[in-house]
Amino acid sequence: MSATPERTKQPKAVYAVAFASVIAFMGIGLVDPILKPIGEQLHASPSQVSLLFTSYMLVTGVAMLITGVVSSRFGAKRTLLAGLAVIVIFAALAGLSDTVAQIVGFRAGWGLGNALFIATALATIVGAASGGVARAIILYEAALGIGIATGPLVGGVLGGISWRGPFFGVSVLMAIAFVAILVLLPESPKPAHRTSITAPFRALRHRGLLVVSLTALLYNFGFFTLLAYTPFPLDMGTYAIGFIFCGWGILLAVSSVFLAPRLQRRYGTLPMMCAAIGLFAADLAVMALFADSKPVLIAGTVLAGLFLGVNNTLITEAVMISAPVERSTASAAYSFVRFAGGAAAPYLAGKLGEHSTALPFWLGAALTAAAVLVLLGGRAALAHIDEHEPAPHSIDEARAVTVGD
């Protein structure tokens, strides 16, 4: 029986949050096409430009510790609006900057806003949607995929006009989303239970959660080598970089939502995590061997999206069931270790790249391979994770994809 329009139609508030989610997820790859132009026009080295990622991820990681505290005290709508307002302000300030140091500082503020928004968007869509949880999750996953895939493309198009273009574009779009949510999203009651800021640190006492978090921290060095450093040896125009990372984003989104659950059901979570991370390490090693070959770097970048999408979904699903704590607490602890701990990766890759084109890829490959060893060494503490397989399009599945990406 086909679905009627009444069953498939969603409230305007849901579409407002979904639109804002698309823009928020676009920020993942938005700056890739303009990294080299920023360096050239502001006379900055690759390591200095890569600090745009370092400041963003460091603040995002730390802010993940407080998002639960904020939303549990002020409610979802106010938390969403606060996150959007922060992004609007700091993205615009980044576009008005005259030095790399200013952009780095304003990207840090952007990271705070993104953490507040993303941590709250999923629950808001699920709470406001009609037609059941599954339909809401499909809509949310679609927003995530569109944002990740189109971010580099939009960055390339706007960056072709000026490196300031992507920053102003995000600021304008987020301002539109702010007004839409302010008008269309009804006020939600404050949660009865307030989250403690110390809860994520206590959660890391559980060995399973600590193992998964350290695994993610190590492979983050490979991830940020790919994302923050590869545009420099590619040495191509903003449009070309945008299309390359758009291909990366498409594979990442498709493999996150569609491929990962199928592989998980067939082979198990831990084996597929090890395989995906190992293949990503091998991909980086090939890029290191042929660091002077643009076709190899392009193919390696796009293909990496396949491995990262599978791993991001599975490893963050593992986070949710790796310790006997609330899933939001486990997510906050994992995000803090992964992002705050791995924030040095973009700068380190850029610094090494100033001496050798291949060295950042070798380091990324080595540390990503070390992530596999950490995961295998702690597999006894994670032996239970394949006994808790979430249902397709569950809230936990969608939250896992979000935190991972």
N, C-alpha and C positions, 0 to 999 in steps of 0.2 A: 504494500500500500504506500503510495507516495505521500511525502510530507506536505501538509497544507501550508499556505503562506503564513497563517497565524502561528504555526509551530516553528517555522524557520526564521521568522522575523524577530530581530532582537531590539530591545529598547535603545533609544539614541545614546543613552549613557554608556552602554557597552561599546558602541562604535567609537565614541569619543575616547574612551580609555584605550581601545585597540589602536586607534590612529596614533595616540601619543606613544604607545608601545612600539609601533613601527619606527617612529623617529628616534626613540631611545635606543633601540637595537641597531639603528643605522650608525650610531656613534662608534660602534666597535671597529668598523673599517673605514670610517669617513675620512680620517686624516691621512691614510696611507698614500693616496695619490699626490698629496701636497707636501710630503716630508722633504723631498729634495728641493722643490721650489722655495720652501721656507728657509732651508739651509743656504741656498744660493743668494736669495734676496736679503736675508738678514745676516749674512756672513757668519754662519754657524757651522760647526763640525757635525758629522753624523751622530756622535755621542751626545752633543748638546741638544740636537733636535729630538733624539730618541727619549729625552727626559719628558717629552709630552706624554709618552706612555707611562713612564715611571711615576710621575706625580699623580696621574689619573688613577693608576691601579693601586698605588699606595694608599691614597685617600679612600678609594672604593673599598679596599680590604678592611681598613680600620673602621670606616663608616658602617660596614655590615654588622659590626658589634652593637651598634646603637639603633639600627632600624627597627628591630623588634621592640625596643624600649620606647621609641618615639611613637610608633603606630599603636602600641597598646595603651598609650596615655592620651593621644590626641585623635585617634580614629583614622580610618583609611583615607577619607576624602581630604582631610587637612594634610596628611602626610604626602599624598599624591601632589597636591597643590604646592606644598613647600618644595618638594623635589623639582617640579617643573619650573617654579619661580627661580630657583637657584641655577638651573641649567640655562634659562633664558638670559639671566644677568651675566653669568660667567662665559657663556658662548659668545655673547656680543662683545664683552670686554676682550676676549681672545682675538676676535676679529679686528678690534681697534688697536691692538698691540703694535709696538714698534721694535721690540726686542724678543728674542727667544725666551729669555728669562721671564718676561711678562706672560707670554703664552703658557709657559710651564706652570706658573703660579695659578693662572686662571683655569687651566685644565684640571688642577687639583680641586678647585671649587666645583667644576663640572662633575667630577667624580663623586663628590658628596651628593649632589642633586640626583645623579643617576642611581646611586645606591638607594636613596629614599624612595624613588619612583619604582624601580624594578622590583624591589622587595615587597611592594604593596599592590602592584598592578594585577597580578594573577588572582589574588583573593577577591579583589574588587570586581573583576570580570565575572568570576564564578558566582559571586553573590548577587550581581545585578542581572545576569543572563536569564533568558527564558528557554524552555525546551530541553532542560536537563544539563547536567554537568558536562557530559560528553560533547555536546554542541559548543559549549563555552570554551572547552579546552581546545577543540579544533580551531575555533576562531583565534584563540590566543597563540597557538602554534603557528597559524598562518601569519599572524602579525610578526612573530619572531623570525620566521623564515624570510618574509619579504624584507624586513629591516636589515638582516644580516647580508642578504644577497645584494640589495640595492645601495647600501651604504657606500661602498667603494665607487660604484657607478656615479652616484650623485656627487660624491667628493671629486671625482674626475671631471665631471661636467662643470660644476661650479668652480673647481680649481683651475680649469682652463681659462676662466675669466680673470680670476685673481686667487691667490692662496687664501685671502680673507673670505672668499665666497662661501665655503662650507660652514664656517663658523657663524656667519650672519644667517645663512639658510636655516641652520638648526635653531637659532634663536627665534627667528620669525615663526617657524613651524611649531615650536614648543609654546610660543605665546598664543597661537591659535588653539592648540590643545588645551592650554590653561583655561582660556575663556570657555571652551566647549565643556570641560569637566566642571568648571565652576557653575555653569548654567544648567547642565543636563544631569549631573550626578547628584542624587539626593544624599543628604547627610546621613551617615551611618552611625549607629550607636557605638560608644567606646567599648572595647573588649572588657569582659569582667575580670580576666586574669592579666596582671601586669608582668611583663618579662623583666628578669634581672640582668643587668649588664655583666655580671660575673658568670652567668650560666654557661656561655661558650667556652670559657677557660676551664671550668670544671668538667665540661664534656670531653675535652681533649685528654683527660685522664684515662679514657677508654682506649685501649690499644688499637682496636679496629678503626676507629675514627682517626686516630693519630696516623696510622699507616696510610690510609687513603689520602689524608691531607698532605703528608710529606711526599707521597707519590705525585700528587697534582703540583706541588711546589716545584719538584724537579723537572717535570715535563713542561712546566710553564717557561723554563729557560729556552726550550726548543720552540715553543709556541711564539714567544715574543721575539726570538731571533727571526723567525719567519715573518712576523707581522711588522716589526719596527725596523728591521735591518735590510730585508730583501729589496725594497725599493731603491736603495743606493747602488748596489752592484748591477741591478737591472738598468739603471740610468736611462729611463724612457720617459716620455711625456706623461702628463697627468691623465689624459684620456686612456692611453695604453695601460698604465698602472691600474686605473679604475676598472677597466674590463678584465684584467688578469685577476684582481682580487674579487671582482664580482663572480667570476667562475669559481674561485675558492669558496666564496660565501654560499653559492648555490649548492655545491657538493656538500658543504658542511651542514646546511639546513636540511637537505634531503636525507642525508645519512643519519642526522640526529633524530628526525621524526619518524622516518620509514624503515631505514636499514637496521639501525641499532636494535630495536625491539625484536625483529625477526632473527638476527644473529644471536641475540641473548637467549631467546626461547630454544634455539637449536643447539647452541654450544655452551651456554652458561655464561654468567657474568664475568667471573674472574678470568677464564681462558680468553674471552674476547677482549677484555681490557688489556691483558698482556700482549695479545696479538696486535691490537690497534696501536698501542704505544710503541711496541717493537717495530712495526712497519713505519711509523712516523720517524723513529730514530734512523732507520735505514734510508728513508727518503732524504733526511737531512744530510746523511753521510754521502749520498750520491750528489747532492747539491754542493757539498764541500769538495768532492773530487773534481767536479766540473764547474767550479765557481766562476770561471771566465766564460762559460757558455750560456748565453741568454736563453736559448731554447730549453736547455736543461733546467735552468732556474724557473722559467715560466711553467714548465710541465710539473716540476717538483712542488711549486707553490699551489697550483690548482689541485693536484692530487692529494696534497696534505689535508685539504678540506674533508676528504673522504674519511681519513683516519681520525682526524680530530673530532668530527661529528659523532662517529661511533663511540669514541672514548669519552667525550664530554657527557653524553647521555648516560652511559653505563657507570662511569665513576661517580657521578653525582647521584644516581639512584643508589649506588652502594653507600654513599654518605648517609642517606636518609635512614638506612637500616643497619648501620655499622655499630651503633651504640644505643643503649636503652635510655634515650633522652628525647625530648620533643624535637620534631623534625626541623622546625624553624631554628632551634638552638644548634642542632648539628650543622645546618646550612650556614649559619653565621660563623661558627668555629672554623669550618672548612674554608669558607671564603676568606676569612682573615688570614689563615696560614698560607693559602694558595696565592692570594693577590698581594698582601703586604710583604710576605716572605719573598715572593718572586718579582717584586717591583724593581730590583736591581738589574734584572735580566736585560731590558731594553738598552739601558745605559752601557752595560758591560759589552753587549753585542756591538754597539756603535763604536765603543772605544777600541775593541779588538779589530774591528773592521778598518780602522784608520791605519793599521799596520799590515794586515793581511786580509784579502777578500775572503779566503776560505776559513780562517780561524773561527769566526763566530759560528759558522755552520758545524764545524767539528766539535766545538764546546757544546752547542745545543744538542748534537747527536749523542755525545757522551753522557750528558746529564739526563737526557731522555731515556737512554738505555739503563742508566742507574735507577730510574724510576721503576723500571720493570723488576730489577733486583730487589728493591724495597718492597714492592707489591708481593713478589714471590716469597720473600723472607717473612712477611707478615700474614701469609695466606691462612695460617691456622686461626688467627683472630677474625678472619672474614669467611670462614667455612660456612657460615649460616646464611649468607646473603642470597644464595640461589633458592632458598626455601621461601623467600618472600618476594614473589614476582608481582609487581603491580599490574592491575588490569589495564588494557589498552585505553589510552586517552584518559587516564586517571589524573587527579590533581597532583599526586606525587610525581607522576611521569613528567607532566608539564613543568612542575617546579624544578625537577632535576635538570631538564633541558635548559631552563632559564639560567639557573645558577652556573651550570657548566659553561654555557656560551657567554 
